[in-house]
């Protein structure tokens, strides 16, 4: 079974019940510091394992709600896949609710839900007021589509519904890519006696294995992975979406701190000049002069810097994109597309946030020419725009691409033709799909089938409909069917009776139970035309109960047996011999009694055998007679 890993962020105003909700969901108290216990507030982000289903494993990040702990909040929500914005029913939307909401919006969190805690304290009228406040807060944002759940974490009212809703949301959420280079922004460093230094964080992308050689940036120190843990359990590897603690050897360790990044060596560069597209927050009403000092946050890093504008000397509140640059006092690791937050150091307030355009900016002239250059960088070349759109959406028709890229149809047609020629894009069943998505999806599907065959060797494969459904997060359903047809044509996978499987796979008895299952089949053969109940024979051989339905299905669907009634099966060769014997010793039509005289068995087995002959098309019943076809 393929397990998908996600990280859930818990955000909201101080004392609105985030930690209690985390405990209600996961059973883990994330306030572990003595000061947190004493003051009854969260100071550092807390982390709790939260396995939702067999195939969905998550971590909950419980972030501080206090206004003076925004840095810890930003570090905590960096890298989350889904957010729970928590609002206490007895207080409603508060200042840190609004600031956390804006920060989450700037970080482009697209999945989540609003959770109203302490709902036992309010009546229906108050509930309507809370819903109005939430509607006003989330207006014109992706949050307006998030479901709202009213819960009480102490009585557990509404918690099961919330868990189900989270699982449903994550079922449609694509996992982070475990292919490509490894990147883990560090949010915690500590020492374990006898083990050495351990760094902890959320794996942003890629995969890490015990024994891997990595580097820590800034600084470029080379380190080696000694041991790995995911939620305090030792593992051999950790992949994108998981919370990991990594025991490292090598390096000086003296300068390591939160905000440094553990990386695949030689792939990512460090920088102190970054080109940005910035949007200011609705709540910010100030002004920011050219080269004003700010705090810049990305990943788990917090660095002082100055904002450089190229089309103005002062920034005011604006919903428009502002193309600008940040020059930092310390180097960081970032890449195109990473999200960031900008805050004023004094008085402390969130100014805005946005997206990294180019991590390796340089000095530019003031003027509209630089703005156009930055805008072109942001939007990319026509080829980059098409690829970025496809990578974000999965698969699109030509008409959909025209709308989403804002390109004229003749220009788009030319770009698509060139991308297909370069094998960067493939056209399948009326949809364009980028090659990266195709390769990643193929790798995931092969892995999924490999694990399925290992777990369920008696089954032919995964139902076609289930495979199509599993691809819906990566590809639209129509494109999914065409994509599967393509893999079948390439002999990457095979389909048998609407079941998808690997080409070389054939259903078989599990190695552990092969001998006993073969003995059950032998008994079935020995009993001839009056077989025992299959389930009783199966249980007598002390075979696992959970495999019985697969075992029975295997016998029937691989022409080894036929069902007479309930759990009574007849061996296929025995049945065929009975048909041949009857045909040789009866006329064109015959009665039940004549069949009984030939086969010499009781009516208990005779009637089901005759009915089976009817269903298989050997005979047709006509009143009290059966006629050979």
N, C-alpha and C positions, 0 to 999 in steps of 0.2 A: 504494500500500500504506500502511495506517495504521500508524504506529509508536507504541508505548506506552512511556512513560518511567517508570522506577522507581529508587529509591535503596536500596541494600543496605548494612546496617551490619555491621561486623566487631567483635565485642566479646569480652572475656575477659581472663584474668590476664596480667600482664607476662611476656614471653618465652615465650608459649605458641604462637608461630608465626603470629600474625595477619598481619603484614606479608609474611612469606614466602608465606602462603596467598594473600594479595591478588595478589602477583606471579605465582604459579602460575596463578591464574584469569585475570588481565587482562594480564599481561606488564609491569606497571608497578610500579616500586619507589616506594612512597609515603613512605619516609623520605628527605626532601630536605634537611633542615637539617643543617649541619655537626655540631652537637651530637648529633643523632640518630645520625649515622653513627659518631661517636666513641664514644658510650655504648651504641650498639646497642639503643636503646629508642626507641619513638615518643613524642614530646613534644606535638606538635600533631596534630589529625586530618589524615590524608592522604586524598587523593581520586584514584580511578583510573577511567577510562572502561572499561566492560565490556559491549560489545555482544554479547548472547547469541545472538540470531537476527535475521533481517531485520526482524522486527516487534517485537522486545523489545530496547530499549536501556537499560542500567542504569549507575549509578555506584556504585562501592564506596567506603564511608567506613571507613577503618582508624583506630580510635580508640585513644588511649593506654590501657595496662593498669595503669600504676603507681597506687598508692593515693593519691599526692599530686596526681594529674592527673585527678581525677574531674570537675572542672569542664569540662575539655577533652573528656572522654568524653561527658558529658551533651550538650554543644554539638554533638558529632559525630553522636550518634544521633538528635538532634532531626530529625524529618521523614523518617525511614526507612520503607520499605514492607515490608521483610523483613530479618530479622537472622540472621547466622551466629554462634552462640555457640561460641567456639573453646576447646577443652580439650586440653592436651598429654597424650599417652598416657603419658609417663614421670612425670608429676606428678599427674594427675587433677584433681579439683575443688579449687580453691584459694580463699583469701579474696576476691580480686578477682573470681573467677568468680561467687561468691555475690552480691557487691555489684552487679556488672554485671547479673546475672540479676534481682535485685530492681528495679533501676532500669528495666530493659526491661519488667518486669511493670507497674510504676507508669505507664510511658509507654503502656501498652495496646498493645504490639506483638503483633499477632495471627498473623503469618506468620513462619515461620523454620525453622531446622534446627540441630541440634547437630553440630559438626564436630570430630572427634578427630584432631588432627595428630600427626606423628611416630609414626605407627602401626607403622612398621617396627621400632621399638624394643621392642615388646611381643609376648608370645606369646598363645595363645588363652585361657589361664587369666587373664592380666592383663586381657585384653579383656573378659572377663565381669565382673571387678571394676569396671572403668571403667563398664560399662553399668549396674551396680547403683548406683554413685555418681550417675550421671546420673538414674536413675529416682528416687532419693531426693531429689535436688535439685529436680526438676521436678514432684514429686508435687502433685496438686491444683491445677495451673496449666495454662494452655493449652499450655505448653512440653512437657507430658507426651505430647502427640500429635505433636510435631515428629519427623521422621525423624532418625536418627543415622547419620552418614557417617564411616568411618575412612579417612583419606587420609595420604599422604606427599608433601609439597609439593616435595621435592627430586627424587624419582624420578618424580613425577607420578602415582603410584599412587592410583586412586580419584578423580582430579580430573575426568575426563570424566563419570563417573557423577554427581558433585556438580553439574557444570554442567547436566546433563540434568534433575536434580531441581529445581534452581533455576528453570529454564525452565518446567517443569511447574507449579510453585507459582505463578509469576507469570502464567501463562496464565489462572489462575482468580482473579487478584487485580485488583480494579477499580482503574483509574487515578485519581489525584487529579483533582478537577474543574478544568478549564482555563477554565470559565465563571465569571463573577462577578469581584469585585475581586481585584487582584494583591496578594500578600503574600510577602515574602522576608526571613526573619530573617538578619541579617548575621553571618557567622562569621569573616570575614577582610577587612581593608582594607589596600590597598597602593597605591603610586604607580608608574606606568610613565612613564619619561622620554619627554617629548614628547606624552604622551597624557593625563596627569592622574590623577585618583583612580579606583580600581577597587574595587568591593565585590563580595564573593563569598558565595554561600550556596545552599541548596536552595530552589527555588520551592515554597512550601507550597500555594498555590492561585492560580488565575487564570493570566494570560498577559501577557507584556511584549513590546513591539515597539520597534525602533530609532526614536528620535524621541519616545517617550512622555514625558509630564510626570508625575513622581511626587513623593512627599514622603518625608522621613526622620523617623521618630518614635522617641523623644521629640525635641522641638525644633521639628518642623513645617517644616523647611527644604525649599523647593521645588527640585527638581533635574530635569535632562533626560537621557534616555538617549542617549549619543553612539554607543556601539558595544556589541555583545553577543558573548560567546563561550560556547560549551558545549564543554568539554574541549579548550580551546585552538584550537577552530575557530570562525571568524567565522560568525555566523548573524544573520538578520533578526528572529527572535523566540525566546523561551524560554517553556516552559509548565510547569505543575505536574508535579513529579516529577523535573525536570531540575536538575543542578548548573549554575549560571550565574555568569559573571563579567561585571559590568556597569560599563562606563566611563561616569562621570557628569560632567556640567558643572553649575555653579551650587552654591550653598550654601557655608558657611564651611569645612567639612571638619574644623575644629579639634576639635570635640567628638564626632565620629563614633567609634563603638567597637563591638566585638563585643557583640551583644545589642540594638543598635538595629535597626529594621525598615524596609525599603524598601516603600512602599505606594502603592496608588491613592489620590490626594488626597481628603480629606474623608469617608472611609468609616469608618476605624477611629479610636477615641479612645484617649487615654493615660490611665493610672490609677495610683494608688498604694494603693488599697483594693480588695481582691478577695475575694469570697465563694467558699468552697471546700468540697469534700467530700474528706476526707483518710483514708487507710488507712496504718497503720504497718507497717513491714517485720518479717518473721519474725525477722531477725537482730538487730533493735534491742531491747535489754533495759533501756533507761534510762527516765528520767522527764523530763517537760518541764513546767515550771511556766508558769502564765498569763503572757503577755507576754514570754516568754523570747526572746532574740534568736536568729534563725535565718538561714540562707542559702536564698533562694528561687530556683529555677531553672525557667524556662519558655522554650521555643524555644532561642535561644542566649544568653539573658540570665541573669546571676547578680546578684541584688540582696539586700542585707541588709534584714531586716524583723522583725516581731514577730507571733507567732501569738496570736490572740484566741479564747478559748473562751467559749461561752455556756451550757454545761451542766455545767462542771467547772472546777476551778482547777488541775488537774494532769493531764497526758496520760501514760498508761501504754500499753504494748504492747497493741494491740487489733486484731482482724480486722474489727471493726465499722466502718461508716462514721462518721467524726467530722465533724459540720458545724461549720465554724469560719470564721475570716476572717484574712487576712494584711494587715498595714499596712506598707508598704514605705518605705524611705528615699529611693528614687528611683522615678520613673515608668517604667512599662513599657507595651508593647502586648500585649494578650491578648484572647481572645474566649471566649464560652461553649463548653464542650466541649474546650478546650485542656487538655493534660496538664501536670503540674508535678511537681517533686521538691523535698523539704524536707530540708536537712542542718543538722546542728549545726556551728557554726564551730570550737568547741574543747571537747573533743577532736573532731576531724573524723570524722563518721559520718553515714550516711544514716538519717534518721528514718522517712521514708515518702514517699508521693506520692498523686496523685489527679487530680481533674478540676475545672476552673474552672466554678462555677455561674453567677456574675454578675461580669463584670469591673468593674462600677461599684457596688461595695458602699458602704454608709454606716454610721454608728454605730447599733448596736442595743442594746436592753436585755438584760441577763443574764436567762436564764430559758427555760423550755420553750416559751413562745410564739415566741421567735426561732428555736428549733430546728425547730418545726413550719413556720414560714415558709420557712426555708432548705430544708427537706425538700420542701416544695411547689414551691419554685423549681427544685430539682434534678429532681424527677419531672415538673414542668410541669403545665399544665392538661390535662384529658382529651384535648383536641384536639391539644395539643403532644405528649403522650405517644404518641398514635397516629401522628402525622406522623413523629416521631423514630424510632419503631420501624420504620415503612415505609421511611424513608430509609436505615436501617441494613441492613435485610434485603432490600429490593428489591420483593418482592411476597409477599403473605400471604393465606391464606384467613381467613374470619371466625373459625373455630375456633382457628387459630394466633394470631390477634390477641388473643383472649380469654386465652390462656395467657401470652402475652408481655407484655401490658399489665396483667395482673392486674385487669381490669375486669369487672364483671358484664355478662352478655350484653345485657340491655335498655339499659343505659347505653351500651355500645359501639355497639349498633345505632343509637341516637339520634345519637351523635357521628359515626359513619360517614355517616349520611344527611345531616347538616349539612355535613360536609366535601365530600361529592359535590355538594351544592347550591352550595357556594362554589367548586366546580371546583378544589379543592385535592387531591382524590383521585378516581381513576377506577376503576370496577369492570369488569374484563376477564376473561372465561372463568373466573369463580369466584374471581378474585383481586383484591384491592385494591392499587393502585399509586399512589404519590404523584405529583403533577403534575410536580414538579421532576425526578424520575427519568425520567418519560415524555419531557419536553422534552429533557433531556440525552441520553437514549438515541436519540431521533429525530435530534438534531443529529449525534451520533456516527455513526449509520447512514448519513445522507445524505452526510457527509464520506467515510465508508468507501467508499460506492458511487461517489462522484465520482472518488476516487483510483483505484478499481478500473477504472472505464471509461476513464480516461486511460491506465492502465498496460496494459490488455488490451482494446483496442477491437474485436478480433475475437470476443470472447466475449459471450454474451447477458447474463451477469451473474454474481452469486455464487450458488452452490447454496443452496437454501432451508435444507437441513440445516446448512450451515456458518454461515449467518446466525443460526439458532436457537442453535447452539452458542456463537457469539460473544456472545450476549446472556445466557448463563447466569450470568455474574458479576454482572449487573445485575438480571436477572429470572429467576425459576424457569422451567424449560423449558416447562411447560404454559402459563404466562402469556406466554412468549415467542411461542408460536404464535398465541395470541389477539391479542397486541399487533401482530404482523405483519399479521394479517387486518384489524385496525383501520386500519393505515396504508394497506393496499391499498384499503379502502373509502373512505378520505379522499383517494385518488389521490396520496398522498405518495410511494408506491412502486408498482411493478407487478410481477406475476409472470408469466413465460412459460416453459412447460415446466419448472416447478420451479426456475427461476432468478429471483432477485430483481434488479431493475434500476430505474433512475430512469425515470419515465414517458416522457420525451422521447428517451431513448436508443435508438438502433438500431445493432446491430453493423455495423462498416465496416472497410475496409482502413486501416491506420495511414497518416497523411498522408505520412510519410517514405517509405513503401514502396508507396504506392497505384499509381503508374505501373507498376512492375515486376510487382506482383501481378496487375494488370489484363492485362498482357502474357501472363502464364502462363495466365490464363483464356482469352484469345484463342487461344492455341496449342491448348488443350484443345478449343475449338470447331472449329478448323481440322482437327484430326486425326479428327474425326467418330467412326466406329465402331471405329477401331483406334488408340486414344490411346496416347501415350507414357507411361512411368512418371512420375507427377506429381512425385515427389521429385527425379528427375534434372533435369526442366525447372525446378523451383524452385531447385535448387542452381546450375544454369547461369545463372540470372539474379542470382546472388550475393545472395540474400535471406538474412536471419539464420536460423541453424539453430534457435534457440530458439522461433521463431514458426511453424515448419512444422506442428506438430500442431494449433495453433489455426487456421491457414490451411485445412488439410484439413477440420477439423471445421466451420469456417464454410461451406465450399462444400457439404458434405453436408447440414448442418442448415438451410440456407437455400435448399434446392431448386435449387442451381446445378449440382450434380453428384451422381452415385451411385457407390459403390464397387463395382467389378467383382471385383477381387482385390488383396490387398496394397495397394500404392500406385498401382494403376492405376484411374483414375476416368473415367467417361464423362459428358460434358456433358448436363444434364437435357433440354434441347430436342432434342438429337440422339437420346437414348434414346426420348423420346416419339414422335418422327418414325418411328423404327424400329418401335415398337409399332404405330403407325397403318398403316405400309406392310405389315407382316406380316399384320395383320388384314384388310386389303383384298385381299390376294393369296393367302390360304390358306383352307382349309375350316374347319369347326368344330373339327376336330382336324388336327394336322400333325406331321410327323417333323422330326428335326434336319436331315436332308438337304434337305427342302423349305424350311426356314428359311434354310439356307445358300445355296440357289439364289436366294432372294429378296433377301437382304441382301448376298450376294457378299463375305463376309469369312471369315477363317480360323477354325477351331474354337477357337483360343486365346482369341478374343474372343467368338465366337458362344455357346459354352456358358455363360460367365459372364453374358452378356446375357439368355439364356433363363432361367437360374436367378434372375436379378434380376426378370424378369417374373413368375416363380412367387411370389417373396417379396412382390411388390407386389400380388398378387392378380389379375393380368391373366389368368394361365393356371394350369392344374393339370396336373402330370405324371402320366401313367398308363402305366407301363412305358416303351415306346419312343415313346409319343405325348404330345403336349401338347394340352390342350383349352382353348378359350377359355371364360372364366367369363361 
